Amino acid sequence: MLTLAGCTQTLGFFLLLHKTRVQKSVAGISSKTLQVYVFVFIFRLSSTLVKNGYLPVDRTGDWVYQACEVAALAVCISVLAAVHSQHEATYEKENDTCAMWPFVIACFVLSFLVHPSLNNRRIPDMAWTAALYLESVAMVPQLYMMSKNAGKWSRSRATTLR
């Protein structure tokens, strides 16, 4: 199940990359969410590539799960590069204003204080836990950006309907 979830997440990031290439636009995409996901993948891989405690126990834990995570990291970095280089003119920087550092710092502090010990090593266990906590708040900037855009959309829609 864990491998299937990782493959599905990789597919989601690939579809996001495909959308940016087809539409030649990154409008509506939060760079801050992508940055948090890069941290998520780096920390999770720093635990699962070195230790086996958080890998699936079936054969997919031997390489498929890690391959999906590496691919997701590469695609996420690729989308992030598109946001800040190729399609920067369409990036809605003025709406991507959610302050993420308090969340990130809280996740690291919490992972230091509360973490499992399946790897029996403090640093890999904390890295995996930090990735778990970060992933739980990673979509906050995207939701914040969408809520700011929804207000503009509803105002322009109301003006159009009049």
C-alpha positions in Angstrom: 0.0 0.0 0.0 2.8 2.4 0.8 4.5 1.7 -2.6 1.2 2.3 -4.3 0.8 5.6 -2.5 4.3 6.7 -3.5 3.7 5.8 -7.1 0.4 7.7 -7.1 2.1 10.7 -5.6 4.8 10.6 -8.3 2.1 10.4 -10.9 0.4 13.5 -9.4 3.7 15.5 -9.6 4.3 14.2 -13.2 0.8 15.4 -14.2 1.5 18.8 -12.7 4.7 19.0 -14.7 2.8 17.9 -17.8 0.2 20.7 -17.2 2.9 23.3 -16.9 4.5 22.2 -20.2 1.3 22.0 -22.1 -0.3 25.2 -20.9 3.1 27.0 -20.7 1.9 28.5 -17.4 2.4 27.9 -13.7 -0.6 30.1 -12.7 -2.2 28.7 -9.5 0.8 26.7 -8.5 2.4 27.5 -5.1 6.2 27.5 -5.1 6.2 27.2 -1.4 4.2 24.0 -1.4 6.7 22.6 -3.9 9.6 23.7 -1.8 8.2 21.9 1.3 7.7 18.8 -0.8 11.3 18.9 -1.8 12.2 18.9 1.9 9.8 16.0 2.4 11.4 13.8 -0.2 14.9 14.7 0.8 14.3 13.8 4.5 12.3 10.7 3.7 14.9 9.4 1.3 17.7 10.2 3.7 16.0 7.7 6.0 14.8 5.1 3.6 17.9 4.9 1.3 20.1 4.2 4.3 18.0 2.2 6.7 15.1 -0.3 6.3 12.9 0.6 9.3 10.2 2.5 7.3 10.3 0.5 4.0 7.4 -1.8 2.9 8.1 -5.3 4.1 7.2 -6.9 0.7 9.6 -7.0 -2.3 8.5 -3.5 -3.4 10.5 -2.2 -0.4 13.7 -3.4 -2.0 13.8 -0.7 -4.7 10.4 0.2 -6.2 9.3 2.5 -3.3 12.7 4.3 -3.2 12.6 4.7 -7.0 9.2 6.3 -6.9 10.4 8.7 -4.2 13.5 9.6 -6.2 11.4 10.2 -9.3 8.9 12.3 -7.4 11.8 14.4 -6.0 13.2 14.9 -9.5 9.8 15.8 -11.0 9.0 18.2 -8.1 12.4 20.0 -8.6 11.6 20.2 -12.3 8.2 21.8 -11.6 9.9 24.2 -9.1 12.5 25.1 -11.8 9.7 25.8 -14.3 8.0 28.1 -11.7 11.1 30.2 -11.2 12.6 30.2 -14.6 10.7 29.1 -17.8 7.3 30.3 -16.7 8.1 32.8 -14.0 6.0 35.5 -15.8 2.8 33.4 -15.1 3.8 32.7 -11.4 1.4 34.4 -9.0 4.0 35.5 -6.5 1.8 38.1 -5.0 -0.7 35.4 -3.9 1.9 32.8 -2.7 2.5 34.6 0.6 1.9 32.0 3.2 4.6 32.0 5.8 5.9 28.4 5.9 9.0 28.8 8.1 7.0 28.6 11.4 5.4 25.3 10.2 8.8 23.9 9.0 10.5 24.8 12.3 7.6 23.4 14.3 7.8 20.1 12.3 11.6 19.8 13.0 11.2 20.5 16.7 8.3 18.1 17.0 10.3 15.4 15.1 13.1 15.9 17.6 10.7 15.5 20.5 8.4 12.8 19.2 9.6 10.2 16.8 9.4 6.4 16.5 12.5 4.2 16.5 12.0 1.6 13.7 15.6 2.3 12.5 17.1 2.3 16.0 19.1 5.4 15.0 18.1 8.9 16.2 18.9 10.9 13.0 17.3 8.6 10.4 14.2 8.2 12.7 14.0 12.0 13.1 14.4 12.6 9.4 11.6 10.2 8.5 9.4 11.8 11.2 10.2 15.3 10.0 9.2 14.3 6.5 5.9 12.9 7.8 5.1 16.0 9.7 6.2 18.3 6.9 4.0 16.4 4.4 1.0 16.9 6.7 1.4 20.7 6.3 2.8 20.9 2.8 -0.4 21.8 1.1 -1.1 24.8 3.4 0.5 27.3 1.1 -1.4 25.9 -1.9 -4.7 26.2 0.0 -3.8 29.7 1.2 -3.1 30.7 -2.4 -6.3 29.2 -3.7 -8.3 30.9 -1.0 -6.8 34.3 -2.1 -7.5 33.5 -5.7 -11.1 32.4 -4.9 -11.9 35.8 -3.6 -10.7 37.5 -6.8 -12.5 34.9 -8.9 -15.8 35.4 -7.2 -15.6 39.2 -7.4 -14.8 39.1 -11.1 -17.5 36.5 -11.7 -20.1 38.7 -9.8 -19.0 41.7 -11.9 -19.4 39.6 -15.1 -22.9 38.4 -14.1 -24.2 41.9 -13.5 
